[in-house]
Amino acid sequence: MQKYVCGPCGYVYDPEVGDPDNGIAPGTAFEDLPDDWVCPICGMGKEVFEPVEE
């Protein structure tokens, strides 16, 4: 699954890990995150995330 990086702070959302501290289970694709999900580091919304080039 595709990883996404937060432009402002550099946090990488890894769908294999999810965001368990904020109720996002491992295996949750970025596209399936709730619209109101925000970066757990800087609080920015999904719109500032870009796909990680691997």
ModelCIF file with pLDDT and N, C-alpha, C, O atoms, coordinates in Angstrom:
data_MODEL
#
_entry.id   MODEL 
#
_entity.id                         1 
_entity.type                       polymer 
_entity.pdbx_number_of_molecules   1 
#
_entity_poly.entity_id                      1 
_entity_poly.type                           'polypeptide(L)' 
_entity_poly.nstd_linkage                   no 
_entity_poly.nstd_monomer                   no 
_entity_poly.pdbx_seq_one_letter_code       MQKYVCGPCGYVYDPEVGDPDNGIAPGTAFEDLPDDWVCPICGMGKEVFEPVEE 
_entity_poly.pdbx_seq_one_letter_code_can   MQKYVCGPCGYVYDPEVGDPDNGIAPGTAFEDLPDDWVCPICGMGKEVFEPVEE 
_entity_poly.pdbx_strand_id                 A 
#
loop_
_entity_poly_seq.entity_id 
_entity_poly_seq.num 
_entity_poly_seq.mon_id 
_entity_poly_seq.hetero 
1 1  MET n 
1 2  GLN n 
1 3  LYS n 
1 4  TYR n 
1 5  VAL n 
1 6  CYS n 
1 7  GLY n 
1 8  PRO n 
1 9  CYS n 
1 10 GLY n 
1 11 TYR n 
1 12 VAL n 
1 13 TYR n 
1 14 ASP n 
1 15 PRO n 
1 16 GLU n 
1 17 VAL n 
1 18 GLY n 
1 19 ASP n 
1 20 PRO n 
1 21 ASP n 
1 22 ASN n 
1 23 GLY n 
1 24 ILE n 
1 25 ALA n 
1 26 PRO n 
1 27 GLY n 
1 28 THR n 
1 29 ALA n 
1 30 PHE n 
1 31 GLU n 
1 32 ASP n 
1 33 LEU n 
1 34 PRO n 
1 35 ASP n 
1 36 ASP n 
1 37 TRP n 
1 38 VAL n 
1 39 CYS n 
1 40 PRO n 
1 41 ILE n 
1 42 CYS n 
1 43 GLY n 
1 44 MET n 
1 45 GLY n 
1 46 LYS n 
1 47 GLU n 
1 48 VAL n 
1 49 PHE n 
1 50 GLU n 
1 51 PRO n 
1 52 VAL n 
1 53 GLU n 
1 54 GLU n 
#
_struct_asym.id          A 
_struct_asym.entity_id   1 
#
loop_
_ma_qa_metric.id 
_ma_qa_metric.mode 
_ma_qa_metric.name 
_ma_qa_metric.software_group_id 
_ma_qa_metric.type 
1 global pLDDT . pLDDT 
2 local  pLDDT . pLDDT 
#
_ma_qa_metric_global.metric_id      1 
_ma_qa_metric_global.metric_value   96.96 
_ma_qa_metric_global.model_id       1 
_ma_qa_metric_global.ordinal_id     1 
#
loop_
_ma_qa_metric_local.label_asym_id 
_ma_qa_metric_local.label_comp_id 
_ma_qa_metric_local.label_seq_id 
_ma_qa_metric_local.metric_id 
_ma_qa_metric_local.metric_value 
_ma_qa_metric_local.model_id 
_ma_qa_metric_local.ordinal_id 
A MET 1  2 92.00 1 1  
A GLN 2  2 97.00 1 2  
A LYS 3  2 98.00 1 3  
A TYR 4  2 98.00 1 4  
A VAL 5  2 98.00 1 5  
A CYS 6  2 98.00 1 6  
A GLY 7  2 98.00 1 7  
A PRO 8  2 98.00 1 8  
A CYS 9  2 98.00 1 9  
A GLY 10 2 98.00 1 10 
A TYR 11 2 98.00 1 11 
A VAL 12 2 98.00 1 12 
A TYR 13 2 98.00 1 13 
A ASP 14 2 98.00 1 14 
A PRO 15 2 98.00 1 15 
A GLU 16 2 98.00 1 16 
A VAL 17 2 98.00 1 17 
A GLY 18 2 98.00 1 18 
A ASP 19 2 98.00 1 19 
A PRO 20 2 97.00 1 20 
A ASP 21 2 96.00 1 21 
A ASN 22 2 97.00 1 22 
A GLY 23 2 97.00 1 23 
A ILE 24 2 98.00 1 24 
A ALA 25 2 98.00 1 25 
A PRO 26 2 98.00 1 26 
A GLY 27 2 98.00 1 27 
A THR 28 2 98.00 1 28 
A ALA 29 2 98.00 1 29 
A PHE 30 2 98.00 1 30 
A GLU 31 2 98.00 1 31 
A ASP 32 2 98.00 1 32 
A LEU 33 2 98.00 1 33 
A PRO 34 2 97.00 1 34 
A ASP 35 2 96.00 1 35 
A ASP 36 2 97.00 1 36 
A TRP 37 2 98.00 1 37 
A VAL 38 2 98.00 1 38 
A CYS 39 2 98.00 1 39 
A PRO 40 2 98.00 1 40 
A ILE 41 2 98.00 1 41 
A CYS 42 2 98.00 1 42 
A GLY 43 2 98.00 1 43 
A MET 44 2 98.00 1 44 
A GLY 45 2 98.00 1 45 
A LYS 46 2 98.00 1 46 
A GLU 47 2 98.00 1 47 
A VAL 48 2 98.00 1 48 
A PHE 49 2 98.00 1 49 
A GLU 50 2 98.00 1 50 
A PRO 51 2 98.00 1 51 
A VAL 52 2 97.00 1 52 
A GLU 53 2 85.00 1 53 
A GLU 54 2 72.00 1 54 
#
loop_
_atom_site.group_PDB 
_atom_site.id 
_atom_site.type_symbol 
_atom_site.label_atom_id 
_atom_site.label_alt_id 
_atom_site.label_comp_id 
_atom_site.label_asym_id 
_atom_site.label_entity_id 
_atom_site.label_seq_id 
_atom_site.pdbx_PDB_ins_code 
_atom_site.Cartn_x 
_atom_site.Cartn_y 
_atom_site.Cartn_z 
_atom_site.occupancy 
_atom_site.B_iso_or_equiv 
_atom_site.pdbx_formal_charge 
_atom_site.auth_seq_id 
_atom_site.auth_comp_id 
_atom_site.auth_asym_id 
_atom_site.auth_atom_id 
_atom_site.pdbx_PDB_model_num 
ATOM 1   N N  . MET A 1 1  ? 0.843   -1.199 0.000  1.00 92.00 ? 1  MET A N  1 
ATOM 2   C CA . MET A 1 1  ? 0.000   0.000  0.000  1.00 92.00 ? 1  MET A CA 1 
ATOM 3   C C  . MET A 1 1  ? 0.879   1.251  0.000  1.00 92.00 ? 1  MET A C  1 
ATOM 4   O O  . MET A 1 1  ? 1.998   1.255  0.514  1.00 92.00 ? 1  MET A O  1 
ATOM 5   N N  . GLN A 1 2  ? 0.340   2.292  -0.586 1.00 97.00 ? 2  GLN A N  1 
ATOM 6   C CA . GLN A 1 2  ? 1.050   3.562  -0.753 1.00 97.00 ? 2  GLN A CA 1 
ATOM 7   C C  . GLN A 1 2  ? 1.201   4.312  0.567  1.00 97.00 ? 2  GLN A C  1 
ATOM 8   O O  . GLN A 1 2  ? 0.240   4.456  1.322  1.00 97.00 ? 2  GLN A O  1 
ATOM 9   N N  . LYS A 1 3  ? 2.416   4.788  0.838  1.00 98.00 ? 3  LYS A N  1 
ATOM 10  C CA . LYS A 1 3  ? 2.661   5.659  1.988  1.00 98.00 ? 3  LYS A CA 1 
ATOM 11  C C  . LYS A 1 3  ? 2.481   7.108  1.549  1.00 98.00 ? 3  LYS A C  1 
ATOM 12  O O  . LYS A 1 3  ? 2.663   7.436  0.376  1.00 98.00 ? 3  LYS A O  1 
ATOM 13  N N  . TYR A 1 4  ? 2.125   7.966  2.488  1.00 98.00 ? 4  TYR A N  1 
ATOM 14  C CA . TYR A 1 4  ? 1.938   9.391  2.221  1.00 98.00 ? 4  TYR A CA 1 
ATOM 15  C C  . TYR A 1 4  ? 2.718   10.198 3.248  1.00 98.00 ? 4  TYR A C  1 
ATOM 16  O O  . TYR A 1 4  ? 2.794   9.826  4.419  1.00 98.00 ? 4  TYR A O  1 
ATOM 17  N N  . VAL A 1 5  ? 3.300   11.315 2.793  1.00 98.00 ? 5  VAL A N  1 
ATOM 18  C CA . VAL A 1 5  ? 4.086   12.167 3.692  1.00 98.00 ? 5  VAL A CA 1 
ATOM 19  C C  . VAL A 1 5  ? 3.400   13.520 3.854  1.00 98.00 ? 5  VAL A C  1 
ATOM 20  O O  . VAL A 1 5  ? 2.863   14.080 2.898  1.00 98.00 ? 5  VAL A O  1 
ATOM 21  N N  . CYS A 1 6  ? 3.430   14.034 5.084  1.00 98.00 ? 6  CYS A N  1 
ATOM 22  C CA . CYS A 1 6  ? 2.876   15.354 5.388  1.00 98.00 ? 6  CYS A CA 1 
ATOM 23  C C  . CYS A 1 6  ? 3.884   16.405 4.945  1.00 98.00 ? 6  CYS A C  1 
ATOM 24  O O  . CYS A 1 6  ? 5.013   16.421 5.435  1.00 98.00 ? 6  CYS A O  1 
ATOM 25  N N  . GLY A 1 7  ? 3.492   17.284 4.026  1.00 98.00 ? 7  GLY A N  1 
ATOM 26  C CA . GLY A 1 7  ? 4.388   18.310 3.513  1.00 98.00 ? 7  GLY A CA 1 
ATOM 27  C C  . GLY A 1 7  ? 4.978   19.220 4.586  1.00 98.00 ? 7  GLY A C  1 
ATOM 28  O O  . GLY A 1 7  ? 6.192   19.426 4.605  1.00 98.00 ? 7  GLY A O  1 
ATOM 29  N N  . PRO A 1 8  ? 4.153   19.773 5.483  1.00 98.00 ? 8  PRO A N  1 
ATOM 30  C CA . PRO A 1 8  ? 4.681   20.706 6.479  1.00 98.00 ? 8  PRO A CA 1 
ATOM 31  C C  . PRO A 1 8  ? 5.663   20.099 7.483  1.00 98.00 ? 8  PRO A C  1 
ATOM 32  O O  . PRO A 1 8  ? 6.652   20.740 7.838  1.00 98.00 ? 8  PRO A O  1 
ATOM 33  N N  . CYS A 1 9  ? 5.401   18.852 7.953  1.00 98.00 ? 9  CYS A N  1 
ATOM 34  C CA . CYS A 1 9  ? 6.240   18.333 9.051  1.00 98.00 ? 9  CYS A CA 1 
ATOM 35  C C  . CYS A 1 9  ? 7.042   17.082 8.713  1.00 98.00 ? 9  CYS A C  1 
ATOM 36  O O  . CYS A 1 9  ? 7.973   16.733 9.438  1.00 98.00 ? 9  CYS A O  1 
ATOM 37  N N  . GLY A 1 10 ? 6.695   16.404 7.625  1.00 98.00 ? 10 GLY A N  1 
ATOM 38  C CA . GLY A 1 10 ? 7.456   15.223 7.237  1.00 98.00 ? 10 GLY A CA 1 
ATOM 39  C C  . GLY A 1 10 ? 6.961   13.905 7.814  1.00 98.00 ? 10 GLY A C  1 
ATOM 40  O O  . GLY A 1 10 ? 7.561   12.859 7.565  1.00 98.00 ? 10 GLY A O  1 
ATOM 41  N N  . TYR A 1 11 ? 5.856   13.940 8.592  1.00 98.00 ? 11 TYR A N  1 
ATOM 42  C CA . TYR A 1 11 ? 5.288   12.691 9.110  1.00 98.00 ? 11 TYR A CA 1 
ATOM 43  C C  . TYR A 1 11 ? 4.882   11.794 7.946  1.00 98.00 ? 11 TYR A C  1 
ATOM 44  O O  . TYR A 1 11 ? 4.274   12.258 6.981  1.00 98.00 ? 11 TYR A O  1 
ATOM 45  N N  . VAL A 1 12 ? 5.219   10.508 8.037  1.00 98.00 ? 12 VAL A N  1 
ATOM 46  C CA . VAL A 1 12 ? 4.840   9.550  6.998  1.00 98.00 ? 12 VAL A CA 1 
ATOM 47  C C  . VAL A 1 12 ? 3.712   8.667  7.516  1.00 98.00 ? 12 VAL A C  1 
ATOM 48  O O  . VAL A 1 12 ? 3.861   7.979  8.526  1.00 98.00 ? 12 VAL A O  1 
ATOM 49  N N  . TYR A 1 13 ? 2.576   8.697  6.809  1.00 98.00 ? 13 TYR A N  1 
ATOM 50  C CA . TYR A 1 13 ? 1.488   7.776  7.120  1.00 98.00 ? 13 TYR A CA 1 
ATOM 51  C C  . TYR A 1 13 ? 1.762   6.464  6.399  1.00 98.00 ? 13 TYR A C  1 
ATOM 52  O O  . TYR A 1 13 ? 1.805   6.412  5.170  1.00 98.00 ? 13 TYR A O  1 
ATOM 53  N N  . ASP A 1 14 ? 1.946   5.404  7.183  1.00 98.00 ? 14 ASP A N  1 
ATOM 54  C CA . ASP A 1 14 ? 2.189   4.064  6.639  1.00 98.00 ? 14 ASP A CA 1 
ATOM 55  C C  . ASP A 1 14 ? 0.928   3.241  6.870  1.00 98.00 ? 14 ASP A C  1 
ATOM 56  O O  . ASP A 1 14 ? 0.589   2.938  8.014  1.00 98.00 ? 14 ASP A O  1 
ATOM 57  N N  . PRO A 1 15 ? 0.229   2.875  5.795  1.00 98.00 ? 15 PRO A N  1 
ATOM 58  C CA . PRO A 1 15 ? -1.031  2.149  5.967  1.00 98.00 ? 15 PRO A CA 1 
ATOM 59  C C  . PRO A 1 15 ? -0.865  0.796  6.653  1.00 98.00 ? 15 PRO A C  1 
ATOM 60  O O  . PRO A 1 15 ? -1.820  0.292  7.244  1.00 98.00 ? 15 PRO A O  1 
ATOM 61  N N  . GLU A 1 16 ? 0.319   0.199  6.589  1.00 98.00 ? 16 GLU A N  1 
ATOM 62  C CA . GLU A 1 16 ? 0.537   -1.077 7.266  1.00 98.00 ? 16 GLU A CA 1 
ATOM 63  C C  . GLU A 1 16 ? 0.540   -0.900 8.791  1.00 98.00 ? 16 GLU A C  1 
ATOM 64  O O  . GLU A 1 16 ? 0.241   -1.836 9.532  1.00 98.00 ? 16 GLU A O  1 
ATOM 65  N N  . VAL A 1 17 ? 0.880   0.310  9.247  1.00 98.00 ? 17 VAL A N  1 
ATOM 66  C CA . VAL A 1 17 ? 0.909   0.615  10.676 1.00 98.00 ? 17 VAL A CA 1 
ATOM 67  C C  . VAL A 1 17 ? -0.388  1.279  11.118 1.00 98.00 ? 17 VAL A C  1 
ATOM 68  O O  . VAL A 1 17 ? -0.870  1.038  12.225 1.00 98.00 ? 17 VAL A O  1 
ATOM 69  N N  . GLY A 1 18 ? -0.952  2.119  10.249 1.00 98.00 ? 18 GLY A N  1 
ATOM 70  C CA . GLY A 1 18 ? -2.142  2.887  10.601 1.00 98.00 ? 18 GLY A CA 1 
ATOM 71  C C  . GLY A 1 18 ? -1.776  4.028  11.540 1.00 98.00 ? 18 GLY A C  1 
ATOM 72  O O  . GLY A 1 18 ? -0.637  4.494  11.545 1.00 98.00 ? 18 GLY A O  1 
ATOM 73  N N  . ASP A 1 19 ? -2.732  4.470  12.323 1.00 98.00 ? 19 ASP A N  1 
ATOM 74  C CA . ASP A 1 19 ? -2.526  5.526  13.329 1.00 98.00 ? 19 ASP A CA 1 
ATOM 75  C C  . ASP A 1 19 ? -3.298  5.098  14.571 1.00 98.00 ? 19 ASP A C  1 
ATOM 76  O O  . ASP A 1 19 ? -4.314  5.700  14.919 1.00 98.00 ? 19 ASP A O  1 
ATOM 77  N N  . PRO A 1 20 ? -2.803  4.040  15.245 1.00 97.00 ? 20 PRO A N  1 
ATOM 78  C CA . PRO A 1 20 ? -3.580  3.471  16.359 1.00 97.00 ? 20 PRO A CA 1 
ATOM 79  C C  . PRO A 1 20 ? -3.863  4.448  17.489 1.00 97.00 ? 20 PRO A C  1 
ATOM 80  O O  . PRO A 1 20 ? -4.872  4.309  18.180 1.00 97.00 ? 20 PRO A O  1 
ATOM 81  N N  . ASP A 1 21 ? -2.995  5.435  17.692 1.00 96.00 ? 21 ASP A N  1 
ATOM 82  C CA . ASP A 1 21 ? -3.237  6.426  18.745 1.00 96.00 ? 21 ASP A CA 1 
ATOM 83  C C  . ASP A 1 21 ? -4.479  7.255  18.472 1.00 96.00 ? 21 ASP A C  1 
ATOM 84  O O  . ASP A 1 21 ? -5.061  7.833  19.390 1.00 96.00 ? 21 ASP A O  1 
ATOM 85  N N  . ASN A 1 22 ? -4.891  7.314  17.197 1.00 97.00 ? 22 ASN A N  1 
ATOM 86  C CA . ASN A 1 22 ? -6.067  8.092  16.816 1.00 97.00 ? 22 ASN A CA 1 
ATOM 87  C C  . ASN A 1 22 ? -7.180  7.216  16.234 1.00 97.00 ? 22 ASN A C  1 
ATOM 88  O O  . ASN A 1 22 ? -8.043  7.698  15.500 1.00 97.00 ? 22 ASN A O  1 
ATOM 89  N N  . GLY A 1 23 ? -7.149  5.926  16.571 1.00 97.00 ? 23 GLY A N  1 
ATOM 90  C CA . GLY A 1 23 ? -8.244  5.037  16.198 1.00 97.00 ? 23 GLY A CA 1 
ATOM 91  C C  . GLY A 1 23 ? -8.211  4.513  14.775 1.00 97.00 ? 23 GLY A C  1 
ATOM 92  O O  . GLY A 1 23 ? -9.216  3.993  14.290 1.00 97.00 ? 23 GLY A O  1 
ATOM 93  N N  . ILE A 1 24 ? -7.070  4.638  14.091 1.00 98.00 ? 24 ILE A N  1 
ATOM 94  C CA . ILE A 1 24 ? -6.960  4.143  12.715 1.00 98.00 ? 24 ILE A CA 1 
ATOM 95  C C  . ILE A 1 24 ? -6.233  2.796  12.756 1.00 98.00 ? 24 ILE A C  1 
ATOM 96  O O  . ILE A 1 24 ? -5.062  2.722  13.127 1.00 98.00 ? 24 ILE A O  1 
ATOM 97  N N  . ALA A 1 25 ? -6.936  1.745  12.373 1.00 98.00 ? 25 ALA A N  1 
ATOM 98  C CA . ALA A 1 25 ? -6.391  0.392  12.461 1.00 98.00 ? 25 ALA A CA 1 
ATOM 99  C C  . ALA A 1 25 ? -5.304  0.151  11.409 1.00 98.00 ? 25 ALA A C  1 
ATOM 100 O O  . ALA A 1 25 ? -5.343  0.732  10.325 1.00 98.00 ? 25 ALA A O  1 
ATOM 101 N N  . PRO A 1 26 ? -4.335  -0.709 11.737 1.00 98.00 ? 26 PRO A N  1 
ATOM 102 C CA . PRO A 1 26 ? -3.365  -1.126 10.720 1.00 98.00 ? 26 PRO A CA 1 
ATOM 103 C C  . PRO A 1 26 ? -4.082  -1.708 9.507  1.00 98.00 ? 26 PRO A C  1 
ATOM 104 O O  . PRO A 1 26 ? -5.099  -2.387 9.648  1.00 98.00 ? 26 PRO A O  1 
ATOM 105 N N  . GLY A 1 27 ? -3.555  -1.443 8.327  1.00 98.00 ? 27 GLY A N  1 
ATOM 106 C CA . GLY A 1 27 ? -4.184  -1.920 7.097  1.00 98.00 ? 27 GLY A CA 1 
ATOM 107 C C  . GLY A 1 27 ? -5.155  -0.930 6.482  1.00 98.00 ? 27 GLY A C  1 
ATOM 108 O O  . GLY A 1 27 ? -5.790  -1.237 5.473  1.00 98.00 ? 27 GLY A O  1 
ATOM 109 N N  . THR A 1 28 ? -5.284  0.261  7.074  1.00 98.00 ? 28 THR A N  1 
ATOM 110 C CA . THR A 1 28 ? -6.197  1.288  6.550  1.00 98.00 ? 28 THR A CA 1 
ATOM 111 C C  . THR A 1 28 ? -5.474  2.124  5.497  1.00 98.00 ? 28 THR A C  1 
ATOM 112 O O  . THR A 1 28 ? -4.508  2.822  5.804  1.00 98.00 ? 28 THR A O  1 
ATOM 113 N N  . ALA A 1 29 ? -5.949  2.048  4.254  1.00 98.00 ? 29 ALA A N  1 
ATOM 114 C CA . ALA A 1 29 ? -5.358  2.832  3.168  1.00 98.00 ? 29 ALA A CA 1 
ATOM 115 C C  . ALA A 1 29 ? -5.589  4.324  3.408  1.00 98.00 ? 29 ALA A C  1 
ATOM 116 O O  . ALA A 1 29 ? -6.583  4.712  4.021  1.00 98.00 ? 29 ALA A O  1 
ATOM 117 N N  . PHE A 1 30 ? -4.669  5.156  2.923  1.00 98.00 ? 30 PHE A N  1 
ATOM 118 C CA . PHE A 1 30 ? -4.802  6.600  3.091  1.00 98.00 ? 30 PHE A CA 1 
ATOM 119 C C  . PHE A 1 30 ? -6.142  7.090  2.552  1.00 98.00 ? 30 PHE A C  1 
ATOM 120 O O  . PHE A 1 30 ? -6.793  7.941  3.158  1.00 98.00 ? 30 PHE A O  1 
ATOM 121 N N  . GLU A 1 31 ? -6.544  6.546  1.412  1.00 98.00 ? 31 GLU A N  1 
ATOM 122 C CA . GLU A 1 31 ? -7.802  6.960  0.785  1.00 98.00 ? 31 GLU A CA 1 
ATOM 123 C C  . GLU A 1 31 ? -9.008  6.647  1.664  1.00 98.00 ? 31 GLU A C  1 
ATOM 124 O O  . GLU A 1 31 ? -10.061 7.270  1.525  1.00 98.00 ? 31 GLU A O  1 
ATOM 125 N N  . ASP A 1 32 ? -8.853  5.675  2.573  1.00 98.00 ? 32 ASP A N  1 
ATOM 126 C CA . ASP A 1 32 ? -9.959  5.257  3.437  1.00 98.00 ? 32 ASP A CA 1 
ATOM 127 C C  . ASP A 1 32 ? -9.980  5.967  4.782  1.00 98.00 ? 32 ASP A C  1 
ATOM 128 O O  . ASP A 1 32 ? -10.861 5.711  5.603  1.00 98.00 ? 32 ASP A O  1 
ATOM 129 N N  . LEU A 1 33 ? -9.009  6.868  5.019  1.00 98.00 ? 33 LEU A N  1 
ATOM 130 C CA . LEU A 1 33 ? -9.012  7.633  6.264  1.00 98.00 ? 33 LEU A CA 1 
ATOM 131 C C  . LEU A 1 33 ? -10.216 8.561  6.292  1.00 98.00 ? 33 LEU A C  1 
ATOM 132 O O  . LEU A 1 33 ? -10.634 9.048  5.241  1.00 98.00 ? 33 LEU A O  1 
ATOM 133 N N  . PRO A 1 34 ? -10.785 8.820  7.463  1.00 97.00 ? 34 PRO A N  1 
ATOM 134 C CA . PRO A 1 34 ? -11.917 9.761  7.538  1.00 97.00 ? 34 PRO A CA 1 
ATOM 135 C C  . PRO A 1 34 ? -11.504 11.139 7.021  1.00 97.00 ? 34 PRO A C  1 
ATOM 136 O O  . PRO A 1 34 ? -10.340 11.525 7.126  1.00 97.00 ? 34 PRO A O  1 
ATOM 137 N N  . ASP A 1 35 ? -12.454 11.868 6.468  1.00 96.00 ? 35 ASP A N  1 
ATOM 138 C CA . ASP A 1 35 ? -12.173 13.201 5.922  1.00 96.00 ? 35 ASP A CA 1 
ATOM 139 C C  . ASP A 1 35 ? -11.654 14.162 6.984  1.00 96.00 ? 35 ASP A C  1 
ATOM 140 O O  . ASP A 1 35 ? -10.940 15.114 6.671  1.00 96.00 ? 35 ASP A O  1 
ATOM 141 N N  . ASP A 1 36 ? -12.016 13.908 8.245  1.00 97.00 ? 36 ASP A N  1 
ATOM 142 C CA . ASP A 1 36 ? -11.583 14.819 9.304  1.00 97.00 ? 36 ASP A CA 1 
ATOM 143 C C  . ASP A 1 36 ? -10.295 14.360 9.997  1.00 97.00 ? 36 ASP A C  1 
ATOM 144 O O  . ASP A 1 36 ? -9.883  14.956 10.993 1.00 97.00 ? 36 ASP A O  1 
ATOM 145 N N  . TRP A 1 37 ? -9.661  13.309 9.478  1.00 98.00 ? 37 TRP A N  1 
ATOM 146 C CA . TRP A 1 37 ? -8.378  12.856 10.042 1.00 98.00 ? 37 TRP A CA 1 
ATOM 147 C C  . TRP A 1 37 ? -7.324  13.929 9.803  1.00 98.00 ? 37 TRP A C  1 
ATOM 148 O O  . TRP A 1 37 ? -7.289  14.548 8.739  1.00 98.00 ? 37 TRP A O  1 
ATOM 149 N N  . VAL A 1 38 ? -6.466  14.145 10.795 1.00 98.00 ? 38 VAL A N  1 
ATOM 150 C CA . VAL A 1 38 ? -5.391  15.120 10.670 1.00 98.00 ? 38 VAL A CA 1 
ATOM 151 C C  . VAL A 1 38 ? -4.064  14.484 11.055 1.00 98.00 ? 38 VAL A C  1 
ATOM 152 O O  . VAL A 1 38 ? -4.028  13.469 11.751 1.00 98.00 ? 38 VAL A O  1 
ATOM 153 N N  . CYS A 1 39 ? -2.988  15.082 10.602 1.00 98.00 ? 39 CYS A N  1 
ATOM 154 C CA . CYS A 1 39 ? -1.645  14.621 10.927 1.00 98.00 ? 39 CYS A CA 1 
ATOM 155 C C  . CYS A 1 39 ? -1.480  14.585 12.446 1.00 98.00 ? 39 CYS A C  1 
ATOM 156 O O  . CYS A 1 39 ? -1.756  15.575 13.123 1.00 98.00 ? 39 CYS A O  1 
ATOM 157 N N  . PRO A 1 40 ? -1.026  13.440 12.987 1.00 98.00 ? 40 PRO A N  1 
ATOM 158 C CA . PRO A 1 40 ? -0.881  13.357 14.442 1.00 98.00 ? 40 PRO A CA 1 
ATOM 159 C C  . PRO A 1 40 ? 0.274   14.202 14.985 1.00 98.00 ? 40 PRO A C  1 
ATOM 160 O O  . PRO A 1 40 ? 0.371   14.392 16.197 1.00 98.00 ? 40 PRO A O  1 
ATOM 161 N N  . ILE A 1 41 ? 1.137   14.704 14.128 1.00 98.00 ? 41 ILE A N  1 
ATOM 162 C CA . ILE A 1 41 ? 2.265   15.521 14.565 1.00 98.00 ? 41 ILE A CA 1 
ATOM 163 C C  . ILE A 1 41 ? 1.916   17.017 14.535 1.00 98.00 ? 41 ILE A C  1 
ATOM 164 O O  . ILE A 1 41 ? 2.066   17.719 15.536 1.00 98.00 ? 41 ILE A O  1 
ATOM 165 N N  . CYS A 1 42 ? 1.447   17.495 13.365 1.00 98.00 ? 42 CYS A N  1 
ATOM 166 C CA . CYS A 1 42 ? 1.239   18.942 13.222 1.00 98.00 ? 42 CYS A CA 1 
ATOM 167 C C  . CYS A 1 42 ? -0.225  19.370 13.116 1.00 98.00 ? 42 CYS A C  1 
ATOM 168 O O  . CYS A 1 42 ? -0.523  20.564 13.165 1.00 98.00 ? 42 CYS A O  1 
ATOM 169 N N  . GLY A 1 43 ? -1.145  18.408 12.973 1.00 98.00 ? 43 GLY A N  1 
ATOM 170 C CA . GLY A 1 43 ? -2.561  18.741 12.946 1.00 98.00 ? 43 GLY A CA 1 
ATOM 171 C C  . GLY A 1 43 ? -3.106  19.222 11.615 1.00 98.00 ? 43 GLY A C  1 
ATOM 172 O O  . GLY A 1 43 ? -4.248  19.676 11.543 1.00 98.00 ? 43 GLY A O  1 
ATOM 173 N N  . MET A 1 44 ? -2.302  19.130 10.553 1.00 98.00 ? 44 MET A N  1 
ATOM 174 C CA . MET A 1 44 ? -2.786  19.538 9.231  1.00 98.00 ? 44 MET A CA 1 
ATOM 175 C C  . MET A 1 44 ? -3.669  18.442 8.638  1.00 98.00 ? 44 MET A C  1 
ATOM 176 O O  . MET A 1 44 ? -3.578  17.277 9.025  1.00 98.00 ? 44 MET A O  1 
ATOM 177 N N  . GLY A 1 45 ? -4.520  18.832 7.699  1.00 98.00 ? 45 GLY A N  1 
ATOM 178 C CA . GLY A 1 45 ? -5.464  17.891 7.090  1.00 98.00 ? 45 GLY A CA 1 
ATOM 179 C C  . GLY A 1 45 ? -4.849  17.049 5.983  1.00 98.00 ? 45 GLY A C  1 
ATOM 180 O O  . GLY A 1 45 ? -3.695  17.237 5.598  1.00 98.00 ? 45 GLY A O  1 
ATOM 181 N N  . LYS A 1 46 ? -5.659  16.105 5.479  1.00 98.00 ? 46 LYS A N  1 
ATOM 182 C CA . LYS A 1 46 ? -5.204  15.175 4.448  1.00 98.00 ? 46 LYS A CA 1 
ATOM 183 C C  . LYS A 1 46 ? -4.727  15.875 3.178  1.00 98.00 ? 46 LYS A C  1 
ATOM 184 O O  . LYS A 1 46 ? -3.928  15.320 2.424  1.00 98.00 ? 46 LYS A O  1 
ATOM 185 N N  . GLU A 1 47 ? -5.219  17.101 2.938  1.00 98.00 ? 47 GLU A N  1 
ATOM 186 C CA . GLU A 1 47 ? -4.896  17.790 1.680  1.00 98.00 ? 47 GLU A CA 1 
ATOM 187 C C  . GLU A 1 47 ? -3.422  18.178 1.564  1.00 98.00 ? 47 GLU A C  1 
ATOM 188 O O  . GLU A 1 47 ? -2.955  18.474 0.464  1.00 98.00 ? 47 GLU A O  1 
ATOM 189 N N  . VAL A 1 48 ? -2.679  18.183 2.679  1.00 98.00 ? 48 VAL A N  1 
ATOM 190 C CA . VAL A 1 48 ? -1.258  18.555 2.613  1.00 98.00 ? 48 VAL A CA 1 
ATOM 191 C C  . VAL A 1 48 ? -0.351  17.328 2.447  1.00 98.00 ? 48 VAL A C  1 
ATOM 192 O O  . VAL A 1 48 ? 0.871   17.465 2.376  1.00 98.00 ? 48 VAL A O  1 
ATOM 193 N N  . PHE A 1 49 ? -0.944  16.143 2.387  1.00 98.00 ? 49 PHE A N  1 
ATOM 194 C CA . PHE A 1 49 ? -0.161  14.922 2.215  1.00 98.00 ? 49 PHE A CA 1 
ATOM 195 C C  . PHE A 1 49 ? 0.075   14.629 0.739  1.00 98.00 ? 49 PHE A C  1 
ATOM 196 O O  . PHE A 1 49 ? -0.785  14.875 -0.107 1.00 98.00 ? 49 PHE A O  1 
ATOM 197 N N  . GLU A 1 50 ? 1.260   14.098 0.449  1.00 98.00 ? 50 GLU A N  1 
ATOM 198 C CA . GLU A 1 50 ? 1.629   13.707 -0.915 1.00 98.00 ? 50 GLU A CA 1 
ATOM 199 C C  . GLU A 1 50 ? 2.101   12.259 -0.891 1.00 98.00 ? 50 GLU A C  1 
ATOM 200 O O  . GLU A 1 50 ? 2.653   11.808 0.113  1.00 98.00 ? 50 GLU A O  1 
ATOM 201 N N  . PRO A 1 51 ? 1.890   11.519 -1.992 1.00 98.00 ? 51 PRO A N  1 
ATOM 202 C CA . PRO A 1 51 ? 2.396   10.146 -2.048 1.00 98.00 ? 51 PRO A CA 1 
ATOM 203 C C  . PRO A 1 51 ? 3.927   10.119 -1.914 1.00 98.00 ? 51 PRO A C  1 
ATOM 204 O O  . PRO A 1 51 ? 4.621   10.972 -2.465 1.00 98.00 ? 51 PRO A O  1 
ATOM 205 N N  . VAL A 1 52 ? 4.434   9.139  -1.183 1.00 97.00 ? 52 VAL A N  1 
ATOM 206 C CA . VAL A 1 52 ? 5.875   8.969  -1.030 1.00 97.00 ? 52 VAL A CA 1 
ATOM 207 C C  . VAL A 1 52 ? 6.419   8.305  -2.287 1.00 97.00 ? 52 VAL A C  1 
ATOM 208 O O  . VAL A 1 52 ? 5.912   7.271  -2.722 1.00 97.00 ? 52 VAL A O  1 
ATOM 209 N N  . GLU A 1 53 ? 7.445   8.900  -2.863 1.00 85.00 ? 53 GLU A N  1 
ATOM 210 C CA . GLU A 1 53 ? 8.105   8.300  -4.016 1.00 85.00 ? 53 GLU A CA 1 
ATOM 211 C C  . GLU A 1 53 ? 9.107   7.266  -3.500 1.00 85.00 ? 53 GLU A C  1 
ATOM 212 O O  . GLU A 1 53 ? 10.036  7.603  -2.767 1.00 85.00 ? 53 GLU A O  1 
ATOM 213 N N  . GLU A 1 54 ? 8.907   6.005  -3.892 1.00 72.00 ? 54 GLU A N  1 
ATOM 214 C CA . GLU A 1 54 ? 9.814   4.967  -3.395 1.00 72.00 ? 54 GLU A CA 1 
ATOM 215 C C  . GLU A 1 54 ? 10.684  4.433  -4.496 1.00 72.00 ? 54 GLU A C  1 
ATOM 216 O O  . GLU A 1 54 ? 11.509  3.551  -4.258 1.00 72.00 ? 54 GLU A O  1 
#
